Each structure stands twice: as structure tokens, then as C-alpha cells.
Amino acid sequence: MNDTMTLTDRLALVRREIDEAARVAGRAPEDVTLVAVSKLHPAESIRTLAEAGHADFGENYVQEATDKIETLAGLDIRWHFIGGLQSNKARFVAGRFSLVHSVDSIKLAKALNRKAETLGIVQDILLQASLAGEEQKSGVEQQGLNELADAVMEMNGLRLRGLMTLPPFFDEPEAARPYFARLRELRDALEPRLGISLPHLSMGMTGDFVPAVEEGATLVRIGTKIFGPRPCKR
Ligand SMILES: *Cc1c(COP(=O)(O)O)cnc(C)c1O
């Protein structure tokens, strides 16, 4: 990474690389939303990018995100919740985020639904799929995906928009490609089952967003390549 580049330069660079990957794959660049993952980075860095016109930011931790949302109220930001979420914290998330990417259990879906219904809103969500078996602790396993999707379809406070995955870490980006292709296949199989369209595939991070875009990602979640390395979580 080039340290002399500013935050907005790095965001623009990532955006250009996404656009290029989309074009190579014969996709429209505007069909890929760049979610800037700002976890553990200061609110002021988000402000800089938001004031430069970037709207989508991803956060992982409920308390940290809540503080930032408050600090940055008034800016035009779409917040994405992308981290692991315990159902007892769902009430702090429903209604505050444009999209919750990480719904992986019926218990969590119910908790989000309950809060959304109380607020009188419909919360957009994705289901997080685990495609790597035991190596992956978060996400619903493939066998449980249909059951979870069916349950969500019964919840009036939730609107299912697609799937998310976080493949195991590989040094080589191409190694993640089969997981991205698999997520797309799962989405393609769920649509006729549920009878709705699922426009979103949230996949691809700093190390592997190029194959993710080539395999159909509509939301890429990129932190390090924009903000630099994260300070350790205290
Ligand atoms: C932190 C995080 C990212 C961003 O990771 P980078 O490698 O820094 O781009 C993306 N998705 C999820 C779920 C994350 O927790």
C-alpha cells in the first residue's frame, strides 16, 4: 500500500479496480456497491469519505457502530452491519442499518423481526452462508439455509435481499473463487424456491474482491485496502 495516498485516493483506486473486474466479467460496474469497512477506524475517517461522496460503510461491532452513527448523524450514509450478531443485541441493530449482512440463525432473525415490527419498519437482510464446514464458525450451513430462508419469509418485519459469505482465509485470491461461485449457485436455487428475487451477493474483501466481482458480487466489503491496517481491538 502506498502511504502517500490519501484516504479518498485509496477509495478511488479500489473503486477503479472493482470497475475493471466488472468490465472484464461483462458486468456493469454500477451493479457492484463498494462497502467501505470502517471497523476499528475513527469516525473522522468515515466523515472524510462521506463528505467526498461515498455513502456505504460497514461496521462489525454494535457499540462502536452505534457511537459512530450518532457522531455522524446528518451525513448521507448507508450503514451496513456485517459482523457476527448475538440475538440479544439485535434490538440495537434493526432500524439503524440499511442492510444487515450477517443473519445466520432463526433466533437472530426473530429478534431482528421483533424489533423491526415494534418500530413499524421493514429491515433488509442477507443470510450469511457458511460454505467451508467446520473451519467456519459464523454463517448457516448449507443444510440449514432453506429452513432459515423459509422462516424469514414468514417474518413481516424482514425483507430478504440475498446472501453473504466469508470464505476461509487464503493467501491466493483465486482459492476463494469456488466459494463465491457456490454462493451464487445457492442464491440461484433459493430464488425459485422462495418465489422472490434475491438481487444481492455480499462477497469479496481486500484480498479477494476481484474473483468475487467476477463471480457476481453486488456488494464487496473492503476495509484494509482503503483504511490501512486496523488497530487492535481493545
Ligand atoms: C473486517 C471485515 C471485512 C473487511 O476485511 P478487509 O480484509 O480489511 O478488507 C469484510 N467482511 C467482514 C465480514 C469483515 O469482518
The ligand as an ORCA input file, in Angstrom:
! r2SCAN-3c Opt
* xyz 0 1
  C     -13.362     -6.879      8.515
  C     -14.280     -7.474      7.531
  C     -14.158     -7.176      6.164
  C     -13.064     -6.318      5.580
  O     -11.868     -7.015      5.567
  P     -10.546     -6.450      4.824
  O      -9.732     -7.664      4.602
  O      -9.929     -5.473      5.752
  O     -10.981     -5.826      3.550
  C     -15.099     -7.712      5.305
  N     -16.101     -8.511      5.753
  C     -16.239     -8.822      7.050
  C     -17.353     -9.703      7.476
  C     -15.329     -8.321      7.974
  O     -15.467     -8.661      9.272
*
